[in-house]
Amino acid sequence: MPEKADIPRSVAVVGAGQSAAVAARTLRRRGFTGAVTLIGDEPYAPYQRPPLSKEILDGSQTADGAVLLSEDWCRDNDIVLRLGAAARRIDTAARAVELADGSRVPADRVLLATGARARRLPGVPDDERIVHLRGMADALRLRELLRPGGRVVIVGAGFVGSEVASSALARGATPVVLEQAQVPLAGVLGPRIGAFCADVQRTSGVELHTGETVSHVHTTPETVVVTTRSGLEVAGDAVVVAVGALPNTEVARASGLSVSNGVLVDEHGRTSVPGVYAAGDVACHKHPLYERCVRVEHFDNANKQAMVAAKNIIGRAAVHGEPHWFWSDQFGLNLQHCGDPHAWDRLVVRGSLAERDFIAFYLSEGVLKAAFAAERGGDVYAAKELIARGARPDPDRLADEDTDLTDLMEHAEPVGDAAGTGGN
Ligand SMILES: Cc1cc2nc3c(=O)[nH]c(=O)nc-3n(C[C@H](O)[C@H](O)[C@H](O)COP(=O)(O)OP(=O)(O)OC[C@H]3O[C@@H](n4cnc5c(N)ncnc54)[C@H](O)[C@@H]3O)c2cc1C
């Protein structure tokens, strides 16, 4: 799509979720007065997904409480919501987005914010009682299936699976979790912190089976039965498949964009096609801090990338280069993680795993790369700063409760553009 130096007259956002909402708000707050259309295939105005496995599932929040952009706000701010409308491709030559119903939305610039979908297990039948949790409709259906005295089988002990187990307990149902790894989350957080997560589940009342790979799921009129390769057979009123997510790249592929584990974007959110941007779970981002293309499925990243893309769309140079950050609420604990968990050679713990009050630091060749904490949001905030600065903190001082983490920032400078979501 030819990109003119001037401000676009129209912006279309494909997808009407977290990134779309933040982009629309940013465009208007930054004074963009042209046409803004959000095209979303769900029937709902943009809403937050984190409560789907937490407050909405345990019943402490209604669907309305998760709304990000209400239809009234959109009307008042002249944002057109095309809901229940799937986009098919971007016609870059004609500056328009083609919808599945054959209609077209004019777009001088396009933001792809199609998110991700829940990964499915092969051979799992279609049944109302088997839930792949991604959208509001899935959460509302699952909430009805979680009945006091009932039993739910959850495949996968990652963050979403654990949160569903926690919500099931809150509703009085028994969660049975089947996890393929010997230690949940060990691949990301290491065996020690993975064992901590398993312990939290078991002591909270979850029936956790590790080292169990699902081989078969079948339904009877009364129950859904999950069988594992070892021969374990577990029946429940419902089954939740929580085995990760895959980026929704169909529109990008149909539009000729470069795609590899998501839509490839630079640090400004620009795709390989001029005038087309991408943000959120669908985007594989050339992150200045990690010096490689990274795709993450985190609320904060979706917000930051959407903000940066919206600013760039209206000609304000901005970069997203902060360390990633996410949280998970489960079993009465607030867990938080920041940084890149993939390459580390040393783990340093401050606090007590037994008391569920700690922060674990992940270092690689002396450089702090990531941190994971239970009930220590403030420490994670400081760790994020240290990571952004490429700090090489003394491990003894990291472990020492009496050392203020902010003191370790001395002599640590921001790495490249990693200091924040820059741009005005
Ligand atoms: C159950 C659950 C719990 C979560 N909990 C946390 C948490 O605790 N902490 C955290 O940091 N993150 C959490 N997340 C992740 C966070 O919600 C996502 O990172 C965030 O929603 C990503 O925003 P997005 O805009 O990229 O995608 P989404 O919010 O998924 O929005 C994408 C939208 O695009 C639509 N779409 C797709 N294709 C098309 C098309 N062709 N045409 C039109 N529309 C289309 C989709 O249906 C969807 O509505 C959770 C996610 C889930 C599912």
The ligand as an SDF file (V2000), in Angstrom:
LIG
                    3D

 53 58  0  0  0  0  0  0  0  0999 V2000
   -8.3740  -16.9430   28.9930 C   0  0  0  0  0  0  0  0  0  0  0  0
   -7.2740  -15.9300   28.8460 C   0  0  0  0  0  0  0  0  0  0  0  0
   -6.6610  -15.3940   29.9680 C   0  0  0  0  0  0  0  0  0  0  0  0
   -5.6330  -14.4580   29.8520 C   0  0  0  0  0  0  0  0  0  0  0  0
   -5.0300  -13.9660   30.9720 N   0  0  0  0  0  0  0  0  0  0  0  0
   -4.0050  -13.1100   30.8690 C   0  0  0  0  0  0  0  0  0  0  0  0
   -3.3440  -12.6040   32.0250 C   0  0  0  0  0  0  0  0  0  0  0  0
   -3.7010  -12.9340   33.1430 O   0  0  0  0  0  0  0  0  0  0  0  0
   -2.2970  -11.7570   31.8540 N   0  0  0  0  0  0  0  0  0  0  0  0
   -1.8770  -11.3600   30.6110 C   0  0  0  0  0  0  0  0  0  0  0  0
   -0.9080  -10.6010   30.5020 O   0  0  0  0  0  0  0  0  0  0  0  0
   -2.4930  -11.8210   29.4850 N   0  0  0  0  0  0  0  0  0  0  0  0
   -3.5360  -12.6750   29.5870 C   0  0  0  0  0  0  0  0  0  0  0  0
   -4.1640  -13.1360   28.4490 N   0  0  0  0  0  0  0  0  0  0  0  0
   -3.6560  -12.7160   27.1270 C   0  0  0  0  0  0  0  0  0  0  0  0
   -4.2900  -11.4090   26.6430 C   0  0  0  0  0  0  0  0  0  0  0  0
   -5.6660  -11.4040   26.8460 O   0  0  0  0  0  0  0  0  0  0  0  0
   -3.9630  -11.2670   25.1540 C   0  0  0  0  0  0  0  0  0  0  0  0
   -2.5640  -11.1240   25.0580 O   0  0  0  0  0  0  0  0  0  0  0  0
   -4.6590  -10.0910   24.4890 C   0  0  0  0  0  0  0  0  0  0  0  0
   -6.0480  -10.2520   24.4870 O   0  0  0  0  0  0  0  0  0  0  0  0
   -4.1650   -9.9390   23.0550 C   0  0  0  0  0  0  0  0  0  0  0  0
   -4.8560   -8.9060   22.4260 O   0  0  0  0  0  0  0  0  0  0  0  0
   -5.0370   -8.9270   20.8310 P   0  0  0  0  0  0  0  0  0  0  0  0
   -5.7170   -7.6550   20.4830 O   0  0  0  0  0  0  0  0  0  0  0  0
   -3.7680   -9.2700   20.1800 O   0  0  0  0  0  0  0  0  0  0  0  0
   -6.0100  -10.1570   20.5430 O   0  0  0  0  0  0  0  0  0  0  0  0
   -7.4760  -10.4210   21.0270 P   0  0  0  0  0  0  0  0  0  0  0  0
   -7.8070   -9.6790   22.2710 O   0  0  0  0  0  0  0  0  0  0  0  0
   -7.6260  -11.9090   21.0270 O   0  0  0  0  0  0  0  0  0  0  0  0
   -8.3920   -9.8120   19.8610 O   0  0  0  0  0  0  0  0  0  0  0  0
   -8.3400  -10.3130   18.5370 C   0  0  0  0  0  0  0  0  0  0  0  0
   -9.7280  -10.2360   17.9400 C   0  0  0  0  0  0  0  0  0  0  0  0
   -9.6480  -10.3780   16.5300 O   0  0  0  0  0  0  0  0  0  0  0  0
  -10.6830  -11.2300   16.0780 C   0  0  0  0  0  0  0  0  0  0  0  0
  -10.3740  -11.7250   14.7400 N   0  0  0  0  0  0  0  0  0  0  0  0
   -9.5140  -12.7180   14.3930 C   0  0  0  0  0  0  0  0  0  0  0  0
   -9.5000  -12.8830   13.0440 N   0  0  0  0  0  0  0  0  0  0  0  0
  -10.3770  -11.9700   12.5290 C   0  0  0  0  0  0  0  0  0  0  0  0
  -10.8140  -11.6500   11.2140 C   0  0  0  0  0  0  0  0  0  0  0  0
  -10.3440  -12.2900   10.1380 N   0  0  0  0  0  0  0  0  0  0  0  0
  -11.7190  -10.6700   11.0450 N   0  0  0  0  0  0  0  0  0  0  0  0
  -12.2100   -9.9980   12.1250 C   0  0  0  0  0  0  0  0  0  0  0  0
  -11.8480  -10.2740   13.4170 N   0  0  0  0  0  0  0  0  0  0  0  0
  -10.9260  -11.2380   13.6040 C   0  0  0  0  0  0  0  0  0  0  0  0
  -10.7230  -12.2690   17.1780 C   0  0  0  0  0  0  0  0  0  0  0  0
  -11.8980  -13.0420   17.1390 O   0  0  0  0  0  0  0  0  0  0  0  0
  -10.6390  -11.3820   18.4160 C   0  0  0  0  0  0  0  0  0  0  0  0
  -11.8900  -10.8890   18.7470 O   0  0  0  0  0  0  0  0  0  0  0  0
   -5.2130  -14.0600   28.5500 C   0  0  0  0  0  0  0  0  0  0  0  0
   -5.8270  -14.6000   27.4080 C   0  0  0  0  0  0  0  0  0  0  0  0
   -6.8590  -15.5230   27.5530 C   0  0  0  0  0  0  0  0  0  0  0  0
   -7.4920  -16.0940   26.3120 C   0  0  0  0  0  0  0  0  0  0  0  0
  1  2  1  0
  2  3  1  0
  2 52  2  0
  3  4  2  0
  4  5  1  0
  4 50  1  0
  5  6  2  0
  6  7  1  0
  6 13  1  0
  7  8  2  0
  7  9  1  0
  9 10  1  0
 10 11  2  0
 10 12  1  0
 12 13  2  0
 13 14  1  0
 14 15  1  0
 14 50  1  0
 15 16  1  0
 16 17  1  0
 16 18  1  0
 18 19  1  0
 18 20  1  0
 20 21  1  0
 20 22  1  0
 22 23  1  0
 23 24  1  0
 24 25  2  0
 24 26  1  0
 24 27  1  0
 27 28  1  0
 28 29  2  0
 28 30  1  0
 28 31  1  0
 31 32  1  0
 32 33  1  0
 33 34  1  0
 33 48  1  0
 34 35  1  0
 35 36  1  0
 35 46  1  0
 36 37  1  0
 36 45  1  0
 37 38  2  0
 38 39  1  0
 39 40  1  0
 39 45  2  0
 40 41  1  0
 40 42  2  0
 42 43  1  0
 43 44  2  0
 44 45  1  0
 46 47  1  0
 46 48  1  0
 48 49  1  0
 50 51  2  0
 51 52  1  0
 52 53  1  0
M  END
$$$$
